[in-house]
Amino acid sequence: MTALPSYTVDVRRLDEFSALDLYAMLKMRVDVFVVEQTCPYPELDGNDSDCLHLRLVDGEDLLACARLWRPTQNHLPRIGRVAVSPNHRGKRLGDALMREAITECEKAYPGEAIEISAQAHLQKFYGSFGFERTSEEYLEDGIPHVDMVRPPAA
């Protein structure tokens, strides 16, 4: 098995990014969610400024990223836009990214459950982090999804 690469966790608000770092993150998300998954949808959806952005970086190299939503009247804290760079797949970075995202949500919102809208084929992956399916399957941008919730940490 490939060893997990070294990485630094970087969590910040959208307005704290340099233009180059923001470009790299948004480009990776478009490359993964729009191009690779052949899913034309508005990746730049107007919600990034309301979220924290977690990145795993190795120097200047962006390895993976996720978007962390604060709780709202209608939602628990949420993890979304979970993406690993195509250049760094197969290195268990998805596991590292989810562990770090859960840790950041628990730090920011202690005692709160965490929700995700998961691509249906990734239920087992998210289930390994304690997420449980809470909805029927539905289509989001033409891709089957399910809602999942991770109970609050004990």
N, C-alpha and C positions, 0 to 999 in steps of 0.2 A: 504494500500500500504506500502511496506517495505521502511523504511527511507534510504536515501543515506548514505552509510558508510563514515566515515571520511577517507580522503586520502590526500596524498601529491603529487604534480605534480613534476616529475623529467624528465628533458629534457637534453639529452647529446649525444655526438658523440660516435660511437662504441668503439673507443680506450680509452674512459674515464670510461668504465665499469670495475668493478672487475670481475674476472673469475666467481664467484658465481652468481652475478647479470646478467651477460651475459647469462650464462647457463640457469637460470630461465626464462629469456625472450624468448630465442630460443626454449626451451623445451615447453613453453606454446604455441608458434606459431605452432610448429610441432604437438602438441597434438590437437589443434583446426583445423588447416587447412589441415593437412595430415591424422591424425588418425581419428578424429571425423567426418570429411567430406569425409572420405575414398577417398582421392584424392592424389594419388602418384605423386608428382611433386617436383622439386628442391627448397624447402623452403630456403635453403642457396644458394641464387642465385648470390652472388658476388656483390650485390648492397648496402648492409648494411653500408659499410664504407663511402658511399657517402651521407648518410642520417643522419638526427637527429632522435633520438628515444625518444618518449614520453611514460612515464610510470606513472600509478597511483599506488601508493604504500601505504600500511598501515604498518608502521614499516618495517619488513623484508618481508611482504606478498605482492606479486605482484598481483594486482587486474585486471589490463588491460594495453594494450600497443598499440601503433600505430607507423608507420614509416612515417617520414615527408621528402619528397623530395624537394630539392631546384629546382628552375626553370632551365630549360635547353633550348637549341636552339629549341627543338621539343616539350617541355612540359611546362605547367604552374607549379607553386608549386603544389605538390600532397600529398594527405594523402592516405596511404595504410597500409596493414597488421593490420587492426583494429581488435583487439581481446580482449574479456573479459574472464577472467579465468572461466572455468566451475564451480569452487567452489564459484563463486561470481555472478552468473547470477540472474536475477530477481530483481536486486537492483538499476536499472537505471544507472548503470555504463557506458553503451554504450552511453547514452546521455551525461554524464559528460565527457567521453573520447572525443567525437566529439566536444563538446564545447571547451575543452582545446586545442585540435589539431587545430581547426580553429583559436583560439586566438593566438597560437604560430605561425601559418603561417602568420597571419595578422601582428604580431609584426615583424617577420623576413622579410616579403615581402609586405610592405604596398601598397595599391592600386592595388594589383594583384588579379585576379580571382584564385580560387583553384579548382583543378580537382581531380576526383576519378574514379577508375574503380570499379563499385559496382556490387555485386552479384544481379542479376535481382530481386529477391524476396525482397530485402532490399531498393528498390527505394522509397517507402513511408517514411521509416525511414530517409534516407538521404535527401529526399525532405523536411522534417520538419526542416532541418538546412539550407534551401535555395538552395540546389543543384537541378539543372534542367537537365533532360536527354538530351544528345546531340548526341546519336548514336542509331543505331539499336541494337538489342540484338545479342550477339556473344558468342561463347564458348571460355572460357579460362580455360585450364586444365580440360575440361569436364564439367564445371559449367557455366550456362548462366550468362552473365554479360552485363552491359550497361555502357557507359561513361557518367559521369555527371560533371557539372561545377557549382560552386557557384560564382556569380558575386562579384566583389570587394565590400568591405564594403563602405557605403556612407560616 
